[in-house]
Amino acid sequence: MSDTDDLSFFAGVPVFDQFEGVADTANYRPLPEGWILALADIVGSTKAIVDGRYKDVNMAGASVISAVLNAVEKGDFPFVFGGDGALVALPASLETQARDALAAVQRWVAEDLDLELRIAIVPVADIRHEGLDVRVARYSASPFVSYAMFAGGGTSWAERQMKAGRYGVAPAPAGTRPDLAGLSCRWNPIEAQNGEIVSIIAVPGEVGVTPQFRELVAAIVAISAEQNRAGHPVPADGPALAFSIKGINREARATAPAKRRLFQRLWILMQIVLTVALHRFGIRLGTFDARRYKRDVADNSDFRKFDDGLKMTIDVDDAHLQRIQTLLADAQASGIARYGLHRQKSALMTCFVPTPVSRDHMHFIDGANGGYAVAASQLTGKTLGNVTP
């Protein structure tokens, strides 16, 4: 495959727009030969959660996507947000940019967020040498945004290798900053409307992906689809226009050096005041429509995904949740799957908005009090101490 073909690979993956399609193997395509996985996660994220720092953890995870995509000039490449980490798949021709971006974001996370980011570059060829694969599908969350779904066992293997200390990336010098333009976390937590915000992870059992596991995924998706907006935590007309000062400070810290942060905070506040005013009076500013933007935030949100297993953060009532839990418990007892599930009162949103004028802004959803990280800890037997729902 030529470099040009590599760069356009993901754009050529067929799109499906019904989430049930994540269980259909026909929707997935293998990554081209010679590709790499750029991945990262927070070391000690469970302690940070207990300390009440999960918004910082989410910010660090989303910063990996922002830094890498900005470094490769925002090309159309598959990625996935995991709460306390992220992964981006890229052609080998972009490995140098990916390494530099990972090293820079690792340094920024250490110096500005006081968290430790583990980073790695894993060749897909090594994954296939182990008898696994990385296959991607393209799910259209809206007409303007599509997200990658990953299957084949390869991303899970790559994450295990990273945690074992393999495929590491050389650290960047002190003071190195990544390009995090577009990274944003202004929104307040989004309160549950149906019942509770529940973060669920279901991964295959020891025998791997079986028809029974795919049936389990389809059944869980079908139950959640019975809920209002299929359990989407964000209301159809978008989140409430209420913003977090801490979120604004985080964004300023991410997108400006120390000497420009006061100006950046004022600039962000001015944008927020303008957005609220435009929304209230229904006024457009050029091509920017604040009411449409807020609806697009809801439509473009990534609240469910498949990354070698089902991951979803949904707003669900107790009756639907009990049915899902019964399916998961039965599947775990029979060896079909392992699962983790964490309940909380609200959801968090972290955003990548290259420009608010364009409608392809992306919004990553997680539980507001541990989310995917707590659910994942149940898969590995970690304990978190007292994390109050």
C-alpha positions in Angstrom: 0.0 0.0 0.0 1.4 3.4 -1.0 1.8 6.3 1.5 -1.3 8.0 -0.1 -3.3 4.8 0.3 -2.2 4.6 4.0 -3.3 8.2 4.7 -6.7 7.5 3.2 -7.3 4.0 4.6 -9.7 4.9 7.4 -11.7 7.2 5.2 -12.3 4.1 3.0 -13.6 1.9 5.7 -17.4 1.4 5.2 -19.5 3.4 7.7 -22.4 1.9 9.7 -24.8 4.2 11.6 -26.6 1.7 13.9 -24.5 0.9 16.9 -25.6 -2.7 16.9 -23.2 -3.1 14.0 -20.2 -3.3 16.4 -21.1 -7.0 16.8 -21.0 -7.6 13.1 -17.5 -8.9 12.0 -18.3 -7.8 8.4 -18.0 -4.2 9.4 -14.3 -4.5 10.4 -11.2 -4.2 8.2 -7.6 -5.1 9.1 -5.1 -2.2 9.5 -2.7 -2.1 6.6 0.7 -3.7 6.9 3.4 -1.5 8.5 1.0 0.5 10.8 1.7 1.3 14.4 -0.3 1.9 17.5 0.5 5.0 19.6 -1.0 4.4 23.0 -0.9 5.8 26.6 -2.5 5.4 30.0 -2.2 7.0 33.4 -0.1 5.1 36.0 -1.9 5.1 39.3 -5.2 6.4 37.9 -7.1 4.5 40.6 -5.4 6.5 43.3 -6.0 9.7 41.4 -9.7 8.8 41.3 -9.9 8.1 45.0 -8.3 11.6 45.5 -11.1 13.2 43.4 -8.9 13.9 40.3 -10.8 12.0 37.7 -11.4 15.1 35.5 -7.6 15.5 35.4 -7.3 11.8 34.5 -9.8 12.3 31.6 -8.0 15.4 30.5 -4.7 13.5 30.3 -6.3 10.7 28.3 -8.0 13.0 25.8 -4.7 15.0 25.5 -3.1 12.0 23.9 -5.6 12.1 21.0 -5.3 15.9 20.7 -1.5 15.9 20.7 -1.1 13.0 18.2 -3.8 14.2 15.8 -2.4 17.8 15.9 1.1 16.4 15.3 0.0 14.6 12.1 -2.1 17.6 11.0 -5.4 16.2 12.0 -5.5 13.4 9.4 -8.4 10.9 9.4 -7.0 8.1 11.6 -8.7 5.7 13.9 -8.4 6.3 17.6 -10.2 5.4 20.8 -10.6 7.2 24.2 -10.5 5.0 27.2 -11.0 7.3 30.1 -7.5 7.1 31.7 -5.8 6.6 28.4 -6.1 6.5 24.6 -4.9 4.9 21.4 -4.3 6.2 17.9 -3.5 3.9 14.9 -1.2 5.4 12.3 0.9 4.6 9.2 4.6 3.9 9.9 5.5 7.0 7.9 4.1 9.1 10.8 5.9 7.2 13.6 8.4 10.1 14.3 5.6 12.6 14.7 3.7 10.2 17.0 6.8 9.5 19.2 7.4 13.2 19.6 3.8 13.9 20.4 3.6 11.1 23.0 6.8 12.3 24.6 5.6 15.9 24.7 2.2 15.0 26.2 3.9 12.7 28.8 6.0 15.7 29.9 3.1 18.1 30.0 1.0 15.6 32.0 3.8 15.2 34.5 4.6 18.9 34.9 1.1 20.5 34.6 -1.2 17.8 35.9 1.2 16.0 38.3 0.3 12.6 36.8 2.4 9.9 35.3 1.6 9.0 31.7 2.9 5.7 30.4 3.5 5.8 26.6 4.4 3.3 23.9 4.6 2.7 20.1 3.6 -0.9 19.2 4.1 -2.1 15.6 1.0 -3.9 14.3 3.4 -6.5 12.7 4.4 -7.6 16.2 0.8 -8.0 17.2 0.2 -10.2 14.1 3.3 -12.2 15.0 1.5 -13.2 18.2 -1.4 -14.5 16.2 -3.7 -11.5 16.9 -4.9 -8.7 14.8 -6.1 -5.1 14.8 -9.2 -4.6 12.8 -11.2 -1.4 12.7 -14.8 -0.4 11.9 -16.2 3.0 11.4 -19.3 4.0 13.4 -21.1 7.2 12.4 -22.3 8.9 15.6 -23.7 11.7 13.5 -23.5 12.9 9.9 -20.4 14.9 10.9 -18.4 12.6 13.2 -17.4 8.9 13.0 -15.5 6.9 15.6 -13.3 3.9 15.2 -14.2 0.5 16.8 -11.3 -1.9 17.3 -11.4 -5.8 17.3 -9.0 -8.6 16.9 -7.3 -8.7 20.3 -4.4 -6.6 19.2 -5.1 -3.4 21.1 -5.5 -5.3 24.4 -2.2 -7.1 23.7 -0.5 -3.8 23.0 -1.8 -2.3 26.2 -0.5 -5.3 28.2 3.0 -4.9 26.6 3.1 -1.2 27.4 2.2 -1.9 31.1 5.0 -4.5 31.1 7.5 -1.9 30.1 7.9 -2.8 26.4 7.8 -0.5 23.4 8.5 2.6 25.4 9.2 6.0 24.0 12.2 8.2 25.1 11.1 11.0 27.4 11.0 14.6 26.2 13.2 17.3 27.8 11.8 19.3 30.7 9.5 22.1 29.6 8.4 20.4 26.3 4.8 21.2 25.5 2.5 19.3 23.1 0.2 21.0 20.6 -3.1 20.6 22.4 -5.1 23.1 20.3 -8.8 22.2 20.4 -8.6 20.3 23.7 -11.4 21.5 25.9 -13.3 20.6 29.1 -15.5 23.5 29.9 -18.8 21.7 30.6 -20.1 20.9 34.0 -20.8 17.3 34.9 -24.1 16.1 33.3 -26.6 14.7 35.7 -28.4 11.5 35.1 -32.0 11.8 33.8 -33.1 8.2 33.6 -31.6 6.9 36.8 -27.9 6.5 37.1 -24.8 7.0 34.9 -23.3 3.5 34.5 -19.9 2.7 33.0 -19.8 -0.8 31.6 -16.9 -2.8 30.2 -17.5 -6.4 28.8 -14.5 -8.3 27.4 -14.3 -11.8 26.0 -13.5 -14.7 28.4 -10.5 -16.9 28.2 -11.6 -18.6 25.0 -11.7 -15.2 23.2 -14.5 -13.8 21.0 -17.2 -16.4 20.4 -20.6 -16.2 18.8 -22.0 -16.2 22.3 -19.9 -13.1 23.2 -21.1 -11.3 20.1 -24.7 -12.2 21.1 -24.1 -10.8 24.5 -22.9 -7.5 23.1 -25.9 -7.3 20.8 -28.3 -8.1 23.7 -26.8 -5.4 26.0 -26.9 -2.8 23.2 -30.6 -3.8 22.5 -31.6 -3.4 26.2 -29.9 0.0 26.4 -31.6 1.0 23.2 -35.0 0.7 24.9 -34.0 3.5 27.2 -34.6 7.1 26.3 -32.0 8.1 23.6 -30.5 4.6 23.9 -29.1 5.6 27.3 -27.2 8.7 25.9 -26.1 10.7 28.9 -26.3 14.0 27.0 -29.8 15.5 26.4 -30.9 15.7 22.7 -30.6 19.5 22.7 -27.2 19.4 24.3 -25.8 19.9 27.8 -27.0 22.7 29.9 -25.1 26.0 29.4 -23.3 25.8 32.7 -19.5 25.8 32.7 -16.8 24.8 35.2 -14.2 27.3 36.3 -11.9 24.4 37.1 -12.5 23.1 33.6 -11.7 26.5 32.1 -8.5 26.6 34.1 -7.6 23.1 32.9 -8.2 24.1 29.3 -6.1 27.3 29.7 -3.3 25.2 31.2 -3.4 22.8 28.3 -3.6 25.3 25.5 -1.3 28.1 26.6 2.2 28.4 28.3 2.3 29.8 31.8 3.0 33.4 30.8 -0.2 33.5 28.5 -2.6 31.6 30.8 -4.4 34.7 32.2 -5.1 35.9 28.7 -6.2 32.4 27.7 -8.6 32.2 30.6 -10.1 35.6 29.7 -10.4 34.5 26.0 -12.2 31.3 27.0 -14.5 33.2 29.3 -15.3 35.7 26.5 -16.1 32.8 24.2 -18.5 31.3 26.8 -20.3 34.6 27.5 -20.7 35.1 23.7 -22.0 31.5 23.2 -24.5 31.9 26.0 -25.8 35.2 24.6 -26.0 33.9 21.1 -27.9 30.8 22.3 -30.3 32.8 24.4 -31.3 35.2 21.6 -31.0 32.7 18.7 -28.5 34.9 16.9 -25.9 33.5 14.5 -22.4 34.9 14.3 -21.3 34.3 10.7 -21.6 30.5 10.2 -21.6 29.8 14.0 -25.1 28.9 15.4 -24.9 28.4 19.1 -28.1 26.4 19.3 -27.0 24.1 16.5 -23.6 23.7 18.1 -25.2 22.5 21.4 -27.3 19.9 19.6 -24.2 18.8 17.7 -22.4 18.3 21.0 -25.0 15.7 21.9 -25.0 14.0 18.5 -21.2 13.9 18.2 -20.6 12.4 21.7 -18.7 9.1 22.0 -20.6 7.4 24.9 -20.3 3.8 23.6 -17.6 2.0 21.7 -16.0 -1.3 21.0 -12.3 -1.7 21.8 -11.6 -5.5 22.0 -14.7 -5.4 24.1 -17.8 -3.3 24.7 -17.4 -0.1 26.6 -20.4 2.2 27.3 -21.3 5.0 29.7 -25.0 5.2 29.7 -27.9 6.9 31.6 -30.1 4.0 32.6 -32.9 3.2 35.0 -32.7 0.4 37.5 -35.0 -2.0 35.6 -32.9 -1.9 32.5 -29.6 -2.0 34.5 -30.8 -5.1 36.3 -31.4 -6.9 33.0 -28.0 -5.9 31.8 -26.3 -7.0 35.0 -28.1 -10.4 34.8 -26.8 -10.9 31.3 -23.2 -10.0 32.3 -23.2 -12.1 35.4 -24.5 -15.1 33.5 -21.9 -14.6 30.8 -19.1 -14.3 33.3 -20.3 -17.5 35.1 -20.2 -19.4 31.9 -16.8 -18.1 30.8 -18.2 -16.2 27.8 -17.1 -12.8 29.2 -15.6 -10.8 32.0 -17.1 -7.5 33.0 -16.8 -4.4 35.2 -19.5 -2.0 36.0 -19.5 1.3 37.9 -22.5 3.4 38.9 -22.4 7.2 39.5 -24.7 10.2 39.5 -23.3 12.1 36.6 -21.2 12.0 33.4 -18.1 14.0 32.4 -17.4 15.4 28.9 -14.0 16.1 27.5 -13.8 17.6 24.1 -11.7 18.0 21.0 -12.9 21.0 19.1 -10.4 22.0 16.3 -12.8 24.9 15.4 -16.4 25.5 16.7 -17.3 26.8 13.2 -16.9 23.3 11.8 -19.5 20.7 12.8 -17.0 17.8 13.3 -16.1 18.6 16.9 -15.7 15.4 19.1 -16.9 14.8 22.7 -15.7 12.0 24.9 -18.0 10.8 27.6 -17.1 9.0 30.8 -18.5 8.6 34.3 -17.9 11.5 36.6 -16.6 9.4 39.5 -14.3 6.8 38.2 -16.1 5.6 35.0 -14.2 3.3 32.8 -11.1 3.2 35.1 -13.1 1.8 38.0 -15.0 -0.6 35.7 -11.6 -1.8 34.3 -10.2 -2.3 37.8 -12.9 -4.8 38.4 -11.6 -6.9 35.5 -8.1 -7.0 36.9 -9.1 -7.4 40.6 -7.7 -4.0 41.7 -9.3 -2.3 44.7 -10.0 1.4 44.9 -10.8 2.0 48.5 -13.8 4.2 49.1 -15.1 5.7 45.8 -18.5 7.1 46.6 -21.1 6.9 43.8 
